[in-house]
Amino acid sequence: NDAGQLGDGTTADSTDATVQHSMFAGTPLPSPVPTGMPTSAPSPAPSPAPTISLKPTPSSPEPTISHFPTNVPTSSAPTALPTPSPTTFVAAAAVSGLADALAVLTDQGGVFSAGHGADGRLGDGADMDAATTTPVRANVNNVVQLDTMFESGIVLTGAYSVHYWPEDAASGAYGIADQEGLTCTATEVSAGGYSAEEAFWCAIISCTGDADNYVECWGDNEGYKLGDGSETDSWSTPVQVAGMPGGTYTELSCGTHSSCVVVDGDSVWCWGSNDNGALGDGTDTARTVPVEVQGLSEASINTVEAGYYAGCASVGATGKVE
């Protein structure tokens, strides 16, 4: 808790496993955030959106832990946040880790962060090289999915709009940006990269009338992180990941230098840096476009996580991790 990332108003570490972590929504948003569909995207189909694992909804939040970097110091147990009044208390719907920081999605669609605030990683538009021991609220609302990685983050709202941060760290822009350039409707999002300057973001795309899904990415492209066959950065304009098989995509995960997606529930495809064999294709060769993970012991794939030069998947009825 050196940077206040436990959000309890202190920088004291905690080993008490008996105290539950709580969250509150007493801090108003600085200003309204547009939550409409991108102008270039078609309206959502009347039928329900595809079921996405690890994606809470405002009506039935599903607790998850997503993309927790293994080298970030963390407490062995949660601690209590400052006690709110009964009228402001809400539950945590999802938790996601940053570098020396923590982001929490509440069941009312708000995002709070605490910890080290450098390079805009808390989603509040500030570059604060100091600890933030009490949670600050990101300038987004109606959020149904949150994902973070080291110094970047991304959210998907109930209106299928996508917002990500930092907007452009290299130019000193640390605010939350609206991604209005996606080809069609985003159904799942993920943030990646080792630093704000190396950040990238991806989204699963569903187009009305098209049975297949697509993945589009934007940001830093060193090491082929965007999967479009090049190393050309594309900081605000999404590019389509090339060479993906047709099908339904149900899980997306961006790591520090690579990304993976589950296709049709029975295969995993990954792209980007392959140091330490992170892509699972039996080699250590970087891949400019996706390759299929080899050697998984079960035919059904539940979830996938790309991390720091590593990847894991939950497979089969028992959910074992490989």
N, C-alpha and C positions, 0 to 999 in steps of 0.2 A: 504493500500500500504506500510505497515511497512517494508516488505522484498523486495520491488521493483517489486512485482508480476504483476503490471500493465504494466511494460515494457516501461515506458516513460522516463527513465533515472533519475527518482527521487524516493524518498520514501514519497512523499506527497500524502495524500488521495485526491480523486476526487469525487465531487458530480455534475459535469457538464454533463448533459445528451445530450448536443448538439454537442459534439465532437465525431467524429467517430473513432473507433479503426482501425489502419492500420498496415500492416506488410511489411517487406522488406526482400529481399534475396541477400544482398550484401556481406554476409560472406561466403567464400568458405568452402567446406567440408575439414576436416583435411586429409582425405584419402578416396579413393573409397570404397564403401561398396558392398559386393557381393549381388546381387539381384536374383540369379538363384533359381530354385526349389531345395528343399532338395533332396539329392541323393536317398533317400528311397521312394520318392513320385512319383506317375505316372505323365506323362505329362498332362496338362489341356486338357479337351475335346475341340474339335473344336467349339462346340456350346458355346454361351455366358455363363458366370458364373451365378449362381442363383442370382436373384435380392435381394440385401441386403439393408434394410432401414438404414438410418443414416450412409451410407458409401459413401463419395464423390469419384468421379473419376476425374483424371486430366483433362478430356475434359469437364466435367460439374460438377464443385464443388457444393456441396449442404451444405449450412451453417447449422451447428448443434451445440448444446451444449451437452456434454456427461459427465456424472458422476461428477457433481460438489459437493464436500463434503459440507454439510450444516454448519459445524462448522469452516470452514476456513474463516477468515476475508476477505471480498471483498468490493470493491467500489460499490456504487449504480449506477455507470455509467462508461463507458469506457473512457480512455484518449488517447491522440495521442502519438504515438511513434515518436522518432526523425525523422524528415522529410528526406526521402531518395531521391536520384536523380530519375528522371523519368524513367531511364533505369533499375532501380533495384526494382521498386515498384511492388508488387503483392498483391493479395487479400487473405483474410483469408478464408479457406474452412471449417475449423472446429476448435473449441476451447474446451479445456479440462482442468479441474482444478486439482491441486496438493495441498499438505499441504503448505500454504504460497507461492505458486508458480502457474504459469499459462503456459500451453503449447498451441501453435498455429500451426496448419497444414496449409500451404499455398497452393494456387491453382497450384503451380509448384512442389508440392510433397516434400517440405522441412519442417522440424519441428524446431521451435524456442521456447525457454523457457526463463522465467525470474522469479526472486524471490529468495527464500531461496534455497541454493544449497547443503544442507547437504544430505549425504547418496546417492549421485548420482541421486537425483530425477529429475534433469533437463535434463538427458539423454546425458550429455557431458562428462561422465566418471570421473567427479571430485566430491570429498567430501569436499565441501566448506561451512563451518559453518558461512556464511555471506550472505548479500543481493547481488543479481545480478540485478542491475536496468536496464541494457540494455540487450536485448535478446541474448542468445547464441544458436548456431545451433547444433542440435543433429547429430551424425555421421551416418545418414541414408538418403537415397534419394528415389525418385520414390514412395513416400508413398501415399496410397489411403485411409487408415483408421488409426486413432490415438485414443488411449484410455489411460487414466491415473487414478490412485486412490491413493491419499495421497503421497506415496513416490515411486511409481512404475509406469512403463509405458510399452506400447506395440504398435507396428505398423505392418501393413500389406502392402506390396508393390504391385505394379502393376504386378509383376512377381509371386505373391502368396507366396513370402518368408516372414517369420515372424522374427522380431527382438524385444527383450525385455530388460528392465533394471529395477534395477541394476542386474548385472549378479550373484553376490553372496556377498551380503552386510555383512554377518556374517564373511566372510573371507577377507573383505576389497576390494573386486572386484566390482567396481562401473560402469564398462563400459557396453556397449550394447552388448548383446549376440545374436548369430544366433540360432534359434530353428530349427534344421535339423532332429529332431526325430519324427515328426508327421507322422502318418500312411499314410495319404493321403493329399489332397490339402486343405489348410485353406481358408475359404471364409469369416470369420468374427472373430475378436479377442477382448479380453477384459482383463483388468488388475484389480487386487483386492488386499486387504490386508490393515491393519491399519498402518503398518510401513514397512521399507525395509526388516527387519528380518522376518516379517510375510507376505511378498508379495507372491502372486500366480497369475498365468495367465492361461487363457483358450482360446480354439479356436473351432469353428464349423468346422467339417471336412466333405469334400465331396469326395467320392471315385468313380472313373470312373466305370460305369456299375452297381452301387448300387443305388437304388432309395431312400434309407434312408440316413440321415445324422447322424453324431456322434459328441460328444463333448470330447475333450481331454484337460487335465489340468496338470500343473506342478507347483512346489514351495512348500510353507509351507502348511502342511495338518492338523494342529491343529484345532479341531472343525469340521473335515470332509469337509474341503473346497474343496478338489479335487474330492469329490463325488464318490470315487472308493470303498467305504465300509470300509476303514481303516483310521487310523490317521498317517500313515507312510509318512514322507516327501519324495518328489521326485523333487529335485531342478532343474534338467536339463532334465530328461527323462519324457515325457508326459505319463500319465495314462488315460485310457478311463473311463469316467463317466459311472457308472453301472446303470442298471435298467431304462434307458430312453425308452420311447415308440418309435416305428419306425415312420418315417415321415420326413417332411421337416422342418428344423430349420431356422427361419428367423431373430431372434433377440437373442443376448446373452449379459448378463450383470453380471459382477462380482462386488460385494460390498466389504465391509471390512471383513465380516466373512461368506458370503454366496453368491450363484450365482443363476441366473434364466435364462431360455431360453423359447422362444415361439415355440410351435410345431404345424405345419399345420395351423397356423393363428387362431386357435380356443382354445388353452389351453396353460397354463403356468406351467412349472415344475421347482422346486427350490430345493436346497440342501445346507447343512452346518448348521451353528448355527441358532437356532430358538428363541433366546432371544427376548422378546417382540412380539412374534408371527410373526417374520420377514418373514417366509416362506409362510404365508397365508394359511396354511392347517388347521386352527382352533385349533392348539395346540402351546405349547412352547417347544416341544421336538426336540432336535437336530436330523437331518436326515443324515444318512451316505450315502444314495443314494437319488435320486430325488423323490419328492412327488408333486402331482398336487395341484395348488392353487385352493381354493374353494371360491364360492360366488361371482365371477365376474358377473356383471349384463348384459353383452352383449356377444353374441356368437362369435364375431370377436375380435381378439386381435391385436392391431397395434404395440405397443412397450412395453418393460418392462425395469425397472431400479431397480437394487439392490443397496442399500445404506448402511448407518451406522445403522445396526440392524433394517432395514425397507425395504420395497419393494413397488413399484407402477407400474401400468400398464395403458396404454392408450387404451381404448376400444371403439368399435362401430364407426359408421359413423361420429359422432360429435367429437371423440377423447377425450372424457371425461376421467379424471384420477381417478383411484380407488386404 
